[in-house]
Amino acid sequence: MDLQRRLKLYLFGLILGGILAWFFYGERLTNAEWTPAERIKLRLSNTLVKATPSALDSLQRWSLGVDELRARSREATVLMDKIQRKGDTLIYTVHYQLASGNYEAHVAVNRDHRADSTAVLLGITSR
């Protein structure tokens, strides 16, 4: 088998494999929702419903709400190098760019989302 035939067969297999992968996986092939940061943002957008009293005071000072942060979690940036693990709790540092300014929030979640699925806003600071 010469090189030209091998390249043709390789290209045919590559195209056929691409079509089959698109058929089975669809949009999941072209987005990055499977990455850890995207999974964290998805979790926060679905479960961020509570805040500590000090965090609520900070939010009121800047005329923000927990609902607004939850709604904007998909556009936020999770700082993966600042994740803290304390027992069964994970504390995420999330950077929000809102119309009123830039904010850095600390959010606590249970490592096992089946035990407790809610996320709690521990604190928020203006950057």
N, CA, C and O atoms as a Tinker XYZ file with bonds, in Angstrom:
   508  protein
     1  N      0.855000   -1.165000    0.000000    73     2
     2  CA     0.000000    0.000000    0.000000    64     1     3
     3  C      0.909000    1.239000    0.000000    63     2     4     5
     4  O      1.781000    1.385000    0.857000    81     3
     5  N      0.691000    2.105000   -0.960000    73     3     6
     6  CA     1.538000    3.282000   -1.065000    64     5     7
     7  C      1.035000    4.399000   -0.131000    63     6     8     9
     8  O     -0.057000    4.300000    0.430000    81     7
     9  N      1.826000    5.437000    0.023000    73     7    10
    10  CA     1.549000    6.526000    0.959000    64     9    11
    11  C      0.274000    7.281000    0.585000    63    10    12    13
    12  O     -0.484000    7.673000    1.471000    81    11
    13  N      0.025000    7.491000   -0.693000    73    11    14
    14  CA    -1.154000    8.232000   -1.119000    64    13    15
    15  C     -2.437000    7.486000   -0.727000    63    14    16    17
    16  O     -3.398000    8.112000   -0.280000    81    15
    17  N     -2.461000    6.184000   -0.886000    73    15    18
    18  CA    -3.641000    5.392000   -0.497000    64    17    19
    19  C     -3.828000    5.436000    1.015000    63    18    20    21
    20  O     -4.955000    5.558000    1.494000    81    19
    21  N     -2.751000    5.338000    1.762000    73    19    22
    22  CA    -2.849000    5.409000    3.216000    64    21    23
    23  C     -3.425000    6.756000    3.679000    63    22    24    25
    24  O     -4.266000    6.796000    4.577000    81    23
    25  N     -2.977000    7.841000    3.071000    73    23    26
    26  CA    -3.495000    9.159000    3.431000    64    25    27
    27  C     -4.974000    9.296000    3.099000    63    26    28    29
    28  O     -5.730000    9.890000    3.867000    81    27
    29  N     -5.395000    8.745000    1.951000    73    27    30
    30  CA    -6.808000    8.785000    1.590000    64    29    31
    31  C     -7.652000    8.011000    2.601000    63    30    32    33
    32  O     -8.699000    8.496000    3.028000    81    31
    33  N     -7.212000    6.819000    2.985000    73    31    34
    34  CA    -7.953000    6.026000    3.965000    64    33    35
    35  C     -7.970000    6.707000    5.329000    63    34    36    37
    36  O     -8.987000    6.686000    6.023000    81    35
    37  N     -6.857000    7.306000    5.711000    73    35    38
    38  CA    -6.801000    8.032000    6.983000    64    37    39
    39  C     -7.785000    9.207000    6.973000    63    38    40    41
    40  O     -8.513000    9.420000    7.943000    81    39
    41  N     -7.803000    9.963000    5.879000    73    39    42
    42  CA    -8.714000   11.102000    5.760000    64    41    43
    43  C    -10.164000   10.634000    5.769000    63    42    44    45
    44  O    -11.009000   11.265000    6.404000    81    43
    45  N    -10.464000    9.538000    5.076000    73    43    46
    46  CA   -11.818000    8.984000    5.079000    64    45    47
    47  C    -12.230000    8.584000    6.498000    63    46    48    49
    48  O    -13.340000    8.898000    6.925000    81    47
    49  N    -11.368000    7.908000    7.220000    73    47    50
    50  CA   -11.666000    7.515000    8.601000    64    49    51
    51  C    -11.820000    8.711000    9.521000    63    50    52    53
    52  O    -12.665000    8.701000   10.416000    81    51
    53  N    -11.016000    9.737000    9.310000    73    51    54
    54  CA   -11.107000   10.955000   10.121000    64    53    55
    55  C    -12.440000   11.663000    9.897000    63    54    56    57
    56  O    -13.076000   12.109000   10.851000    81    55
    57  N    -12.856000   11.765000    8.660000    73    55    58
    58  CA   -14.130000   12.422000    8.342000    64    57    59
    59  C    -15.302000   11.590000    8.872000    63    58    60    61
    60  O    -16.226000   12.136000    9.475000    81    59
    61  N    -15.266000   10.284000    8.650000    73    59    62
    62  CA   -16.342000    9.418000    9.133000    64    61    63
    63  C    -16.413000    9.446000   10.666000    63    62    64    65
    64  O    -17.506000    9.498000   11.230000    81    63
    65  N    -15.284000    9.411000   11.327000    73    63    66
    66  CA   -15.251000    9.490000   12.787000    64    65    67
    67  C    -15.779000   10.825000   13.295000    63    66    68    69
    68  O    -16.476000   10.869000   14.309000    81    67
    69  N    -15.457000   11.904000   12.609000    73    67    70
    70  CA   -15.963000   13.221000   12.989000    64    69    71
    71  C    -17.475000   13.307000   12.855000    63    70    72    73
    72  O    -18.151000   13.868000   13.717000    81    71
    73  N    -17.999000   12.755000   11.781000    73    71    74
    74  CA   -19.453000   12.766000   11.579000    64    73    75
    75  C    -20.149000   11.937000   12.652000    63    74    76    77
    76  O    -21.155000   12.369000   13.214000    81    75
    77  N    -19.626000   10.762000   12.935000    73    75    78
    78  CA   -20.231000    9.921000   13.980000    64    77    79
    79  C    -20.138000   10.573000   15.352000    63    78    80    81
    80  O    -21.093000   10.513000   16.127000    81    79
    81  N    -19.015000   11.190000   15.664000    73    79    82
    82  CA   -18.873000   11.871000   16.951000    64    81    83
    83  C    -19.869000   13.020000   17.063000    63    82    84    85
    84  O    -20.470000   13.215000   18.120000    81    83
    85  N    -20.050000   13.783000   15.987000    73    83    86
    86  CA   -21.030000   14.882000   16.004000    64    85    87
    87  C    -22.449000   14.336000   16.172000    63    86    88    89
    88  O    -23.267000   14.932000   16.872000    81    87
    89  N    -22.737000   13.206000   15.532000    73    87    90
    90  CA   -24.057000   12.599000   15.644000    64    89    91
    91  C    -24.337000   12.169000   17.089000    63    90    92    93
    92  O    -25.437000   12.395000   17.593000    81    91
    93  N    -23.364000   11.559000   17.753000    73    91    94
    94  CA   -23.573000   11.060000   19.114000    64    93    95
    95  C    -23.456000   12.144000   20.175000    63    94    96    97
    96  O    -24.212000   12.129000   21.147000    81    95
    97  N    -22.524000   13.088000   20.013000    73    95    98
    98  CA   -22.255000   14.071000   21.070000    64    97    99
    99  C    -22.787000   15.464000   20.764000    63    98   100   101
   100  O    -23.010000   16.237000   21.695000    81    99
   101  N    -22.994000   15.807000   19.530000    73    99   102
   102  CA   -23.575000   17.093000   19.161000    64   101   103
   103  C    -22.766000   18.281000   19.661000    63   102   104   105
   104  O    -21.552000   18.344000   19.470000    81   103
   105  N    -23.458000   19.232000   20.311000    73   103   106
   106  CA   -22.834000   20.474000   20.769000    64   105   107
   107  C    -21.776000   20.243000   21.850000    63   106   108   109
   108  O    -20.924000   21.103000   22.070000    81   107
   109  N    -21.820000   19.105000   22.519000    73   107   110
   110  CA   -20.837000   18.856000   23.578000    64   109   111
   111  C    -19.415000   18.744000   23.033000    63   110   112   113
   112  O    -18.455000   18.861000   23.795000    81   111
   113  N    -19.269000   18.523000   21.750000    73   111   114
   114  CA   -17.933000   18.462000   21.150000    64   113   115
   115  C    -17.273000   19.828000   21.068000    63   114   116   117
   116  O    -16.051000   19.937000   21.170000    81   115
   117  N    -18.078000   20.875000   20.883000    73   115   118
   118  CA   -17.515000   22.188000   20.600000    64   117   119
   119  C    -17.550000   23.154000   21.772000    63   118   120   121
   120  O    -17.029000   24.264000   21.657000    81   119
   121  N    -18.143000   22.774000   22.893000    73   119   122
   122  CA   -18.130000   23.672000   24.045000    64   121   123
   123  C    -17.206000   23.111000   25.119000    63   122   124   125
   124  O    -16.734000   21.979000   25.010000    81   123
   125  N    -16.952000   23.889000   26.136000    73   123   126
   126  CA   -16.037000   23.471000   27.195000    64   125   127
   127  C    -16.770000   23.271000   28.520000    63   126   128   129
   128  O    -16.182000   23.450000   29.586000    81   127
   129  N    -18.045000   22.903000   28.459000    73   127   130
   130  CA   -18.814000   22.753000   29.682000    64   129   131
   131  C    -18.387000   21.549000   30.507000    63   130   132   133
   132  O    -18.884000   21.377000   31.620000    81   131
   133  N    -17.510000   20.730000   30.022000    73   131   134
   134  CA   -17.053000   19.572000   30.760000    64   133   135
   135  C    -15.813000   19.886000   31.611000    63   134   136   137
   136  O    -15.394000   19.047000   32.409000    81   135
   137  N    -15.224000   21.068000   31.456000    73   135   138
   138  CA   -14.034000   21.410000   32.230000    64   137   139
   139  C    -14.408000   21.707000   33.679000    63   138   140   141
   140  O    -15.547000   22.085000   33.951000    81   139
   141  N    -13.472000   21.544000   34.616000    73   139   142
   142  CA   -13.795000   21.778000   36.029000    64   141   143
   143  C    -14.328000   23.176000   36.319000    63   142   144   145
   144  O    -15.277000   23.314000   37.090000    81   143
   145  N    -13.749000   24.213000   35.727000    73   143   146
   146  CA   -14.219000   25.577000   35.994000    64   145   147
   147  C    -15.653000   25.762000   35.503000    63   146   148   149
   148  O    -16.454000   26.407000   36.179000    81   147
   149  N    -15.982000   25.219000   34.364000    73   147   150
   150  CA   -17.347000   25.333000   33.843000    64   149   151
   151  C    -18.330000   24.546000   34.691000    63   150   152   153
   152  O    -19.469000   24.977000   34.868000    81   151
   153  N    -17.915000   23.404000   35.217000    73   151   154
   154  CA   -18.791000   22.623000   36.100000    64   153   155
   155  C    -19.060000   23.390000   37.401000    63   154   156   157
   156  O    -20.173000   23.360000   37.925000    81   155
   157  N    -18.039000   24.071000   37.912000    73   155   158
   158  CA   -18.217000   24.871000   39.125000    64   157   159
   159  C    -19.184000   26.015000   38.857000    63   158   160   161
   160  O    -20.073000   26.276000   39.669000    81   159
   161  N    -19.023000   26.697000   37.732000    73   159   162
   162  CA   -19.921000   27.808000   37.402000    64   161   163
   163  C    -21.352000   27.317000   37.213000    63   162   164   165
   164  O    -22.295000   28.004000   37.606000    81   163
   165  N    -21.526000   26.148000   36.622000    73   163   166
   166  CA   -22.859000   25.573000   36.472000    64   165   167
   167  C    -23.465000   25.279000   37.843000    63   166   168   169
   168  O    -24.643000   25.548000   38.080000    81   167
   169  N    -22.663000   24.732000   38.731000    73   167   170
   170  CA   -23.155000   24.437000   40.082000    64   169   171
   171  C    -23.550000   25.713000   40.816000    63   170   172   173
   172  O    -24.586000   25.750000   41.480000    81   171
   173  N    -22.738000   26.755000   40.701000    73   171   174
   174  CA   -23.060000   28.016000   41.370000    64   173   175
   175  C    -24.298000   28.665000   40.776000    63   174   176   177
   176  O    -25.102000   29.241000   41.509000    81   175
   177  N    -24.465000   28.583000   39.478000    73   175   178
   178  CA   -25.640000   29.207000   38.860000    64   177   179
   179  C    -26.929000   28.489000   39.242000    63   178   180   181
   180  O    -28.014000   29.063000   39.139000    81   179
   181  N    -26.817000   27.251000   39.677000    73   179   182
   182  CA   -28.006000   26.500000   40.076000    64   181   183
   183  C    -28.248000   26.489000   41.573000    63   182   184   185
   184  O    -29.386000   26.295000   42.001000    81   183
   185  N    -27.210000   26.693000   42.394000    73   183   186
   186  CA   -27.367000   26.443000   43.830000    64   185   187
   187  C    -27.008000   27.610000   44.733000    63   186   188   189
   188  O    -27.180000   27.492000   45.946000    81   187
   189  N    -26.521000   28.725000   44.215000    73   187   190
   190  CA   -26.143000   29.852000   45.077000    64   189   191
   191  C    -27.416000   30.560000   45.553000    63   190   192   193
   192  O    -27.981000   31.392000   44.844000    81   191
   193  N    -27.856000   30.210000   46.772000    73   191   194
   194  CA   -29.113000   30.757000   47.283000    64   193   195
   195  C    -28.976000   31.374000   48.669000    63   194   196   197
   196  O    -29.880000   32.075000   49.123000    81   195
   197  N    -27.859000   31.125000   49.348000    73   195   198
   198  CA   -27.685000   31.619000   50.708000    64   197   199
   199  C    -26.480000   32.546000   50.786000    63   198   200   201
   200  O    -25.601000   32.526000   49.925000    81   199
   201  N    -26.460000   33.371000   51.853000    73   199   202
   202  CA   -25.310000   34.245000   52.111000    64   201   203
   203  C    -25.193000   34.454000   53.611000    63   202   204   205
   204  O    -26.192000   34.438000   54.331000    81   203
   205  N    -23.971000   34.651000   54.076000    73   203   206
   206  CA   -23.762000   34.959000   55.479000    64   205   207
   207  C    -24.205000   36.398000   55.737000    63   206   208   209
   208  O    -24.305000   37.184000   54.796000    81   207
   209  N    -24.472000   36.756000   56.993000    73   207   210
   210  CA   -24.887000   38.144000   57.277000    64   209   211
   211  C    -23.872000   39.193000   56.834000    63   210   212   213
   212  O    -24.257000   40.251000   56.337000    81   211
   213  N    -22.584000   38.914000   57.007000    73   211   214
   214  CA   -21.575000   39.891000   56.571000    64   213   215
   215  C    -21.564000   40.025000   55.050000    63   214   216   217
   216  O    -21.354000   41.119000   54.524000    81   215
   217  N    -21.786000   38.933000   54.352000    73   215   218
   218  CA   -21.854000   38.996000   52.893000    64   217   219
   219  C    -23.094000   39.760000   52.441000    63   218   220   221
   220  O    -23.034000   40.522000   51.476000    81   219
   221  N    -24.211000   39.564000   53.128000    73   219   222
   222  CA   -25.425000   40.320000   52.794000    64   221   223
   223  C    -25.227000   41.812000   53.012000    63   222   224   225
   224  O    -25.717000   42.622000   52.225000    81   223
   225  N    -24.504000   42.190000   54.088000    73   223   226
   226  CA   -24.211000   43.605000   54.321000    64   225   227
   227  C    -23.378000   44.185000   53.184000    63   226   228   229
   228  O    -23.635000   45.298000   52.724000    81   227
   229  N    -22.389000   43.435000   52.737000    73   227   230
   230  CA   -21.558000   43.903000   51.625000    64   229   231
   231  C    -22.372000   44.030000   50.343000    63   230   232   233
   232  O    -22.209000   44.990000   49.590000    81   231
   233  N    -23.242000   43.065000   50.099000    73   231   234
   234  CA   -24.085000   43.119000   48.897000    64   233   235
   235  C    -25.016000   44.325000   48.933000    63   234   236   237
   236  O    -25.211000   44.990000   47.915000    81   235
   237  N    -25.594000   44.611000   50.102000    73   235   238
   238  CA   -26.490000   45.764000   50.219000    64   237   239
   239  C    -25.730000   47.069000   50.019000    63   238   240   241
   240  O    -26.267000   48.021000   49.453000    81   239
   241  N    -24.495000   47.117000   50.478000    73   239   242
   242  CA   -23.681000   48.314000   50.316000    64   241   243
   243  C    -23.456000   48.639000   48.841000    63   242   244   245
   244  O    -23.390000   49.809000   48.464000    81   243
   245  N    -23.338000   47.611000   48.011000    73   243   246
   246  CA   -23.101000   47.821000   46.582000    64   245   247
   247  C    -24.377000   47.645000   45.755000    63   246   248   249
   248  O    -24.303000   47.591000   44.528000    81   247
   249  N    -25.518000   47.557000   46.384000    73   247   250
   250  CA   -26.814000   47.386000   45.719000    64   249   251
   251  C    -26.830000   46.144000   44.833000    63   250   252   253
   252  O    -27.290000   46.183000   43.692000    81   251
   253  N    -26.329000   45.064000   45.370000    73   251   254
   254  CA   -26.325000   43.783000   44.663000    64   253   255
   255  C    -27.185000   42.791000   45.426000    63   254   256   257
   256  O    -27.556000   43.031000   46.575000    81   255
   257  N    -27.498000   41.689000   44.787000    73   255   258
   258  CA   -28.255000   40.629000   45.429000    64   257   259
   259  C    -27.673000   39.277000   45.097000    63   258   260   261
   260  O    -26.943000   39.124000   44.117000    81   259
   261  N    -27.998000   38.301000   45.914000    73   259   262
   262  CA   -27.527000   36.935000   45.673000    64   261   263
   263  C    -28.079000   36.425000   44.343000    63   262   264   265
   264  O    -27.401000   35.698000   43.618000    81   263
   265  N    -29.312000   36.813000   44.033000    73   263   266
   266  CA   -29.907000   36.380000   42.766000    64   265   267
   267  C    -29.129000   36.906000   41.563000    63   266   268   269
   268  O    -28.980000   36.203000   40.564000    81   267
   269  N    -28.634000   38.137000   41.656000    73   267   270
   270  CA   -27.849000   38.704000   40.557000    64   269   271
   271  C    -26.532000   37.954000   40.393000    63   270   272   273
   272  O    -26.106000   37.682000   39.270000    81   271
   273  N    -25.891000   37.620000   41.504000    73   271   274
   274  CA   -24.648000   36.852000   41.417000    64   273   275
   275  C    -24.907000   35.472000   40.827000    63   274   276   277
   276  O    -24.141000   34.992000   39.991000    81   275
   277  N    -25.991000   34.835000   41.267000    73   275   278
   278  CA   -26.316000   33.513000   40.739000    64   277   279
   279  C    -26.581000   33.595000   39.234000    63   278   280   281
   280  O    -26.146000   32.725000   38.478000    81   279
   281  N    -27.284000   34.624000   38.806000    73   279   282
   282  CA   -27.582000   34.775000   37.378000    64   281   283
   283  C    -26.327000   35.048000   36.556000    63   282   284   285
   284  O    -26.256000   34.652000   35.393000    81   283
   285  N    -25.350000   35.710000   37.133000    73   283   286
   286  CA   -24.130000   36.065000   36.402000    64   285   287
   287  C    -22.995000   35.064000   36.626000    63   286   288   289
   288  O    -21.870000   35.313000   36.192000    81   287
   289  N    -23.260000   33.957000   37.285000    73   287   290
   290  CA   -22.212000   32.978000   37.574000    64   289   291
   291  C    -21.656000   32.333000   36.314000    63   290   292   293
   292  O    -20.487000   31.946000   36.291000    81   291
   293  N    -22.456000   32.208000   35.278000    73   291   294
   294  CA   -21.970000   31.567000   34.049000    64   293   295
   295  C    -20.915000   32.411000   33.340000    63   294   296   297
   296  O    -20.077000   31.868000   32.620000    81   295
   297  N    -20.941000   33.751000   33.536000    73   295   298
   298  CA   -19.947000   34.630000   32.915000    64   297   299
   299  C    -18.773000   34.913000   33.842000    63   298   300   301
   300  O    -17.812000   35.568000   33.439000    81   299
   301  N    -18.838000   34.431000   35.067000    73   299   302
   302  CA   -17.788000   34.707000   36.059000    64   301   303
   303  C    -16.543000   33.875000   35.753000    63   302   304   305
   304  O    -16.560000   32.976000   34.912000    81   303
   305  N    -15.462000   34.207000   36.466000    73   303   306
   306  CA   -14.211000   33.470000   36.346000    64   305   307
   307  C    -13.905000   32.802000   37.673000    63   306   308   309
   308  O    -13.830000   33.468000   38.705000    81   307
   309  N    -13.729000   31.491000   37.651000    73   307   310
   310  CA   -13.370000   30.755000   38.853000    64   309   311
   311  C    -11.851000   30.714000   38.933000    63   310   312   313
   312  O    -11.189000   30.269000   37.996000    81   311
   313  N    -11.302000   31.175000   40.043000    73   311   314
   314  CA    -9.850000   31.154000   40.230000    64   313   315
   315  C     -9.468000   29.785000   40.781000    63   314   316   317
   316  O     -9.512000   29.551000   41.989000    81   315
   317  N     -9.094000   28.892000   39.877000    73   315   318
   318  CA    -8.849000   27.498000   40.248000    64   317   319
   319  C     -7.679000   27.329000   41.215000    63   318   320   321
   320  O     -7.664000   26.385000   42.005000    81   319
   321  N     -6.707000   28.227000   41.163000    73   319   322
   322  CA    -5.552000   28.102000   42.044000    64   321   323
   323  C     -5.851000   28.552000   43.474000    63   322   324   325
   324  O     -5.015000   28.375000   44.359000    81   323
   325  N     -7.026000   29.127000   43.712000    73   323   326
   326  CA    -7.379000   29.597000   45.046000    64   325   327
   327  C     -8.472000   28.757000   45.708000    63   326   328   329
   328  O     -9.077000   29.192000   46.688000    81   327
   329  N     -8.726000   27.566000   45.186000    73   327   330
   330  CA    -9.720000   26.691000   45.804000    64   329   331
   331  C     -9.149000   26.160000   47.109000    63   330   332   333
   332  O     -8.017000   25.678000   47.156000    81   331
   333  N     -9.956000   26.255000   48.177000    73   331   334
   334  CA    -9.553000   25.762000   49.488000    64   333   335
   335  C    -10.404000   24.559000   49.847000    63   334   336   337
   336  O    -11.617000   24.552000   49.638000    81   335
   337  N     -9.753000   23.547000   50.388000    73   335   338
   338  CA   -10.455000   22.349000   50.829000    64   337   339
   339  C    -10.344000   22.260000   52.347000    63   338   340   341
   340  O     -9.247000   22.232000   52.904000    81   339
   341  N    -11.502000   22.216000   53.004000    73   339   342
   342  CA   -11.537000   22.107000   54.461000    64   341   343
   343  C    -12.529000   21.020000   54.829000    63   342   344   345
   344  O    -13.733000   21.268000   54.894000    81   343
   345  N    -12.030000   19.823000   55.067000    73   343   346
   346  CA   -12.911000   18.710000   55.376000    64   345   347
   347  C    -13.821000   18.397000   54.205000    63   346   348   349
   348  O    -13.351000   18.110000   53.105000    81   347
   349  N    -15.114000   18.453000   54.440000    73   347   350
   350  CA   -16.091000   18.191000   53.380000    64   349   351
   351  C    -16.495000   19.449000   52.624000    63   350   352   353
   352  O    -17.373000   19.397000   51.762000    81   351
   353  N    -15.867000   20.573000   52.933000    73   351   354
   354  CA   -16.244000   21.850000   52.334000    64   353   355
   355  C    -15.200000   22.305000   51.323000    63   354   356   357
   356  O    -13.996000   22.195000   51.554000    81   355
   357  N    -15.684000   22.814000   50.205000    73   355   358
   358  CA   -14.831000   23.442000   49.205000    64   357   359
   359  C    -15.173000   24.921000   49.183000    63   358   360   361
   360  O    -16.347000   25.291000   49.158000    81   359
   361  N    -14.149000   25.770000   49.191000    73   359   362
   362  CA   -14.364000   27.218000   49.133000    64   361   363
   363  C    -13.770000   27.710000   47.821000    63   362   364   365
   364  O    -12.564000   27.627000   47.588000    81   363
   365  N    -14.658000   28.228000   46.967000    73   363   366
   366  CA   -14.256000   28.732000   45.664000    64   365   367
   367  C    -14.100000   30.248000   45.723000    63   366   368   369
   368  O    -14.852000   30.938000   46.412000    81   367
   369  N    -13.121000   30.748000   44.998000    73   367   370
   370  CA   -12.963000   32.183000   44.797000    64   369   371
   371  C    -13.401000   32.475000   43.366000    63   370   372   373
   372  O    -12.845000   31.941000   42.406000    81   371
   373  N    -14.414000   33.338000   43.247000    73   371   374
   374  CA   -15.020000   33.608000   41.947000    64   373   375
   375  C    -14.924000   35.104000   41.674000    63   374   376   377
   376  O    -15.252000   35.923000   42.533000    81   375
   377  N    -14.475000   35.452000   40.476000    73   375   378
   378  CA   -14.350000   36.851000   40.078000    64   377   379
   379  C    -15.520000   37.218000   39.173000    63   378   380   381
   380  O    -15.714000   36.618000   38.116000    81   379
   381  N    -16.298000   38.212000   39.601000    73   379   382
   382  CA   -17.457000   38.692000   38.844000    64   381   383
   383  C    -17.144000   40.053000   38.243000    63   382   384   385
   384  O    -16.602000   40.923000   38.924000    81   383
   385  N    -17.480000   40.243000   36.973000    73   383   386
   386  CA   -17.415000   41.550000   36.333000    64   385   387
   387  C    -18.847000   41.986000   36.072000    63   386   388   389
   388  O    -19.493000   41.519000   35.134000    81   387
   389  N    -19.327000   42.878000   36.907000    73   387   390
   390  CA   -20.691000   43.388000   36.783000    64   389   391
   391  C    -20.646000   44.830000   36.303000    63   390   392   393
   392  O    -19.579000   45.442000   36.250000    81   391
   393  N    -21.793000   45.363000   35.958000    73   391   394
   394  CA   -21.863000   46.744000   35.492000    64   393   395
   395  C    -21.432000   47.709000   36.586000    63   394   396   397
   396  O    -20.888000   48.774000   36.293000    81   395
   397  N    -21.668000   47.350000   37.837000    73   395   398
   398  CA   -21.313000   48.232000   38.950000    64   397   399
   399  C    -19.855000   48.095000   39.383000    63   398   400   401
   400  O    -19.399000   48.862000   40.231000    81   399
   401  N    -19.116000   47.142000   38.827000    73   399   402
   402  CA   -17.703000   46.999000   39.166000    64   401   403
   403  C    -17.261000   45.543000   39.167000    63   402   404   405
   404  O    -18.015000   44.641000   38.798000    81   403
   405  N    -16.023000   45.339000   39.591000    73   403   406
   406  CA   -15.449000   44.003000   39.687000    64   405   407
   407  C    -15.480000   43.544000   41.135000    63   406   408   409
   408  O    -15.158000   44.305000   42.047000    81   407
   409  N    -15.871000   42.291000   41.335000    73   407   410
   410  CA   -16.015000   41.756000   42.679000    64   409   411
   411  C    -15.385000   40.376000   42.754000    63   410   412   413
   412  O    -15.374000   39.623000   41.781000    81   411
   413  N    -14.864000   40.066000   43.926000    73   411   414
   414  CA   -14.314000   38.747000   44.190000    64   413   415
   415  C    -15.111000   38.134000   45.330000    63   414   416   417
   416  O    -15.143000   38.667000   46.440000    81   415
   417  N    -15.749000   37.017000   45.045000    73   415   418
   418  CA   -16.616000   36.369000   46.017000    64   417   419
   419  C    -15.994000   35.060000   46.478000    63   418   420   421
   420  O    -15.302000   34.381000   45.720000    81   419
   421  N    -16.251000   34.721000   47.731000    73   419   422
   422  CA   -15.841000   33.442000   48.295000    64   421   423
   423  C    -17.107000   32.655000   48.578000    63   422   424   425
   424  O    -17.973000   33.092000   49.336000    81   423
   425  N    -17.203000   31.486000   47.955000    73   423   426
   426  CA   -18.411000   30.683000   48.018000    64   425   427
   427  C    -18.057000   29.299000   48.547000    63   426   428   429
   428  O    -17.116000   28.663000   48.072000    81   427
   429  N    -18.823000   28.837000   49.540000    73   427   430
   430  CA   -18.600000   27.519000   50.131000    64   429   431
   431  C    -19.656000   26.544000   49.628000    63   430   432   433
   432  O    -20.841000   26.869000   49.560000    81   431
   433  N    -19.206000   25.349000   49.280000    73   431   434
   434  CA   -20.111000   24.275000   48.862000    64   433   435
   435  C    -19.665000   22.988000   49.537000    63   434   436   437
   436  O    -18.507000   22.847000   49.930000    81   435
   437  N    -20.583000   22.065000   49.662000    73   435   438
   438  CA   -20.253000   20.747000   50.187000    64   437   439
   439  C    -19.614000   19.937000   49.074000    63   438   440   441
   440  O    -20.061000   19.984000   47.928000    81   439
   441  N    -18.579000   19.202000   49.407000    73   439   442
   442  CA   -17.879000   18.410000   48.406000    64   441   443
   443  C    -18.833000   17.410000   47.743000    63   442   444   445
   444  O    -18.786000   17.199000   46.531000    81   443
   445  N    -19.695000   16.800000   48.558000    73   443   446
   446  CA   -20.690000   15.865000   48.032000    64   445   447
   447  C    -21.994000   16.610000   47.814000    63   446   448   449
   448  O    -22.718000   16.896000   48.768000    81   447
   449  N    -22.295000   16.922000   46.571000    73   447   450
   450  CA   -23.486000   17.718000   46.276000    64   449   451
   451  C    -24.776000   16.972000   46.587000    63   450   452   453
   452  O    -25.839000   17.588000   46.661000    81   451
   453  N    -24.703000   15.646000   46.773000    73   451   454
   454  CA   -25.912000   14.900000   47.107000    64   453   455
   455  C    -26.291000   15.084000   48.571000    63   454   456   457
   456  O    -27.466000   14.979000   48.923000    81   455
   457  N    -25.304000   15.359000   49.433000    73   455   458
   458  CA   -25.587000   15.585000   50.854000    64   457   459
   459  C    -26.176000   16.972000   51.085000    63   458   460   461
   460  O    -27.147000   17.115000   51.830000    81   459
   461  N    -25.601000   17.991000   50.456000    73   459   462
   462  CA   -26.109000   19.362000   50.557000    64   461   463
   463  C    -25.761000   20.065000   49.255000    63   462   464   465
   464  O    -24.588000   20.269000   48.942000    81   463
   465  N    -26.774000   20.429000   48.510000    73   463   466
   466  CA   -26.529000   20.971000   47.178000    64   465   467
   467  C    -26.468000   22.496000   47.150000    63   466   468   469
   468  O    -26.216000   23.071000   46.091000    81   467
   469  N    -26.690000   23.167000   48.280000    73   467   470
   470  CA   -26.702000   24.630000   48.253000    64   469   471
   471  C    -25.302000   25.195000   48.373000    63   470   472   473
   472  O    -24.434000   24.613000   49.023000    81   471
   473  N    -25.096000   26.328000   47.743000    73   471   474
   474  CA   -23.846000   27.074000   47.838000    64   473   475
   475  C    -24.097000   28.297000   48.705000    63   474   476   477
   476  O    -25.151000   28.925000   48.600000    81   475
   477  N    -23.129000   28.645000   49.570000    73   475   478
   478  CA   -23.276000   29.755000   50.504000    64   477   479
   479  C    -22.215000   30.804000   50.203000    63   478   480   481
   480  O    -21.024000   30.500000   50.137000    81   479
   481  N    -22.661000   32.039000   50.023000    73   479   482
   482  CA   -21.747000   33.149000   49.805000    64   481   483
   483  C    -21.167000   33.549000   51.159000    63   482   484   485
   484  O    -21.883000   34.042000   52.031000    81   483
   485  N    -19.865000   33.333000   51.324000    73   483   486
   486  CA   -19.208000   33.650000   52.591000    64   485   487
   487  C    -18.819000   35.113000   52.690000    63   486   488   489
   488  O    -18.914000   35.712000   53.761000    81   487
   489  N    -18.384000   35.690000   51.587000    73   487   490
   490  CA   -17.954000   37.076000   51.588000    64   489   491
   491  C    -17.738000   37.567000   50.167000    63   490   492   493
   492  O    -17.560000   36.779000   49.237000    81   491
   493  N    -17.757000   38.868000   50.022000    73   491   494
   494  CA   -17.536000   39.471000   48.716000    64   493   495
   495  C    -16.789000   40.764000   48.919000    63   494   496   497
   496  O    -17.104000   41.533000   49.827000    81   495
   497  N    -15.791000   41.014000   48.073000    73   495   498
   498  CA   -15.000000   42.234000   48.158000    64   497   499
   499  C    -14.957000   42.888000   46.786000    63   498   500   501
   500  O    -15.053000   42.217000   45.758000    81   499
   501  N    -14.813000   44.189000   46.786000    73   499   502
   502  CA   -14.678000   44.940000   45.554000    64   501   503
   503  C    -13.217000   44.909000   45.131000    63   502   504   505
   504  O    -12.320000   45.011000   45.968000    81   503
   505  N    -12.981000   44.771000   43.845000    73   503   506
   506  CA   -11.600000   44.712000   43.353000    64   505   507
   507  C    -11.263000   45.961000   42.592000    63   506   508
   508  O    -10.143000   46.100000   42.099000    81   507
